[in-house]
């Protein structure tokens, strides 16, 4: 998890990879669209394979959390 950084002054505070202007969300969207690691690494040459693994690990940890859902007033 040391590869995922949170900085309120970078990318509006979204989780980024090693303080770069590449968000975890961006990488997850590429994976969801069907891109494989090799394609992503070609598109983002400053990334390493372990960065993509860290994004997946971060997403898994976020999904494991409990969320409270509140009704929205109509």
C-alpha positions in Angstrom: 0.0 0.0 0.0 3.0 2.3 0.1 2.5 2.8 -3.6 -0.9 4.5 -3.2 -0.7 8.1 -2.0 -3.3 10.5 -0.8 -2.5 14.2 -1.1 -5.2 16.9 -0.9 -3.2 19.1 -3.3 -2.9 16.4 -6.0 -5.7 15.3 -8.3 -8.3 16.8 -5.9 -7.2 14.4 -3.1 -8.0 11.3 -5.1 -5.8 8.3 -4.5 -2.8 8.4 -6.8 0.1 6.1 -7.6 3.4 7.1 -5.9 2.5 10.8 -5.9 2.1 10.9 -9.7 -0.8 12.5 -11.5 -2.2 9.1 -12.3 -5.2 8.1 -10.2 -6.1 4.7 -9.0 -9.5 5.3 -10.6 -7.8 5.8 -14.0 -6.0 2.5 -13.8 -9.1 0.7 -12.6 -11.2 2.1 -15.5 -8.6 0.9 -17.9 -8.7 -2.6 -16.4 -12.5 -2.5 -16.4 -12.4 -1.6 -20.1 -10.4 -4.7 -20.8 -6.9 -3.3 -21.0 -4.3 -5.7 -19.7 -1.2 -4.8 -17.7 1.1 -4.6 -20.7 -1.2 -2.2 -22.5 -1.5 0.0 -19.4 2.2 0.0 -18.9 2.7 1.1 -22.5 0.3 4.0 -22.1 1.8 5.0 -18.7 5.5 4.4 -19.0 6.3 5.8 -15.6 4.2 3.0 -14.0 5.5 -0.4 -12.8 3.6 -3.7 -12.8 3.5 -3.5 -9.0 1.6 -0.2 -9.2 -1.3 -1.9 -11.0 -1.3 -4.6 -8.4 -1.4 -1.9 -5.7 -4.5 -0.4 -7.4 -6.3 -3.7 -7.4 -5.4 -4.3 -3.8 -6.6 -0.8 -2.9 -9.9 -1.4 -4.6 -10.3 -4.8 -2.9 -9.7 -3.1 0.5 -12.2 -0.4 -0.2 -14.8 -3.0 -1.3 -14.3 -4.9 1.9 -15.5 -1.9 4.0 -19.0 -1.6 5.4 -21.0 1.3 4.0 -24.1 2.9 5.5 -26.8 3.7 3.0 -29.3 6.4 3.9 -32.5 7.2 1.9 -32.6 10.4 0.0 -35.5 12.7 0.7 -37.7 13.1 -2.3 
